């Protein structure tokens, strides 16, 4: 569960950085560094959600790029 929390935060933060970079200065190095980090965090969120006992809705929510990890955590907390 801790890995899911960390990965969900990294996923959301990296998406925010990518969007800020895109709409402001658009530095290629930032995209090259943060893009793979975002992708890896996304994959970890999906894997971690499938490894914990979670309702099917939380697993489907984890598949949403960017905020899926946060939504899945919310669903797990409510469960």
C-alpha positions in Angstrom: 0.0 0.0 0.0 2.9 2.3 0.7 4.4 1.7 -2.7 1.0 2.6 -4.2 0.9 5.9 -2.3 4.4 6.8 -3.4 3.8 5.9 -7.0 0.5 7.7 -7.1 2.1 10.9 -5.8 5.0 10.5 -8.3 2.5 9.9 -11.1 0.5 13.0 -10.4 3.5 15.2 -9.7 5.3 14.1 -12.9 2.2 14.8 -14.9 2.0 18.3 -13.4 5.6 18.9 -14.3 5.1 17.7 -17.8 2.1 19.9 -18.4 3.8 23.0 -16.8 6.8 22.4 -19.0 4.6 22.0 -22.1 2.6 25.2 -21.5 5.5 27.4 -20.4 9.1 27.0 -21.5 9.0 23.6 -23.2 12.5 22.4 -22.4 13.3 19.2 -24.1 15.5 17.9 -21.3 12.7 18.2 -18.8 10.4 16.1 -21.0 13.2 13.6 -21.6 13.7 13.1 -17.9 10.2 13.4 -16.5 8.4 11.5 -19.3 9.9 8.1 -18.5 9.5 8.8 -14.8 5.8 9.4 -15.3 5.5 6.3 -17.4 7.2 4.1 -14.8 5.1 5.6 -12.0 2.0 4.8 -14.0 3.1 1.2 -14.5 3.9 0.8 -10.8 0.5 2.2 -9.8 -1.2 -0.4 -12.0 0.9 -3.2 -10.7 0.6 -2.2 -7.0 -3.2 -1.8 -7.4 -3.4 -5.4 -8.7 -1.2 -6.7 -5.9 -3.3 -5.4 -3.0 -6.7 -6.8 -2.2 -8.8 -4.2 -4.0 -12.3 -4.0 -5.4 -12.6 -4.1 -9.2 -13.5 -0.4 -9.4 -10.1 0.5 -7.8 -8.3 -1.6 -10.4 -10.2 0.1 -13.3 -9.5 3.5 -11.8 -5.8 2.8 -11.6 -5.7 2.5 -15.4 -6.5 6.2 -15.9 -3.2 7.9 -16.7 -2.1 10.8 -14.5 -4.7 10.7 -11.7 -5.6 7.0 -11.6 -3.4 6.2 -8.7 -4.9 8.9 -6.6 -8.4 7.8 -7.5 -7.6 4.2 -6.8 -6.2 5.2 -3.4 -9.4 7.1 -2.6 -11.5 4.0 -3.6 -9.3 1.8 -1.4 -9.7 4.1 1.5 -13.5 4.1 1.1 -13.6 0.3 0.8 
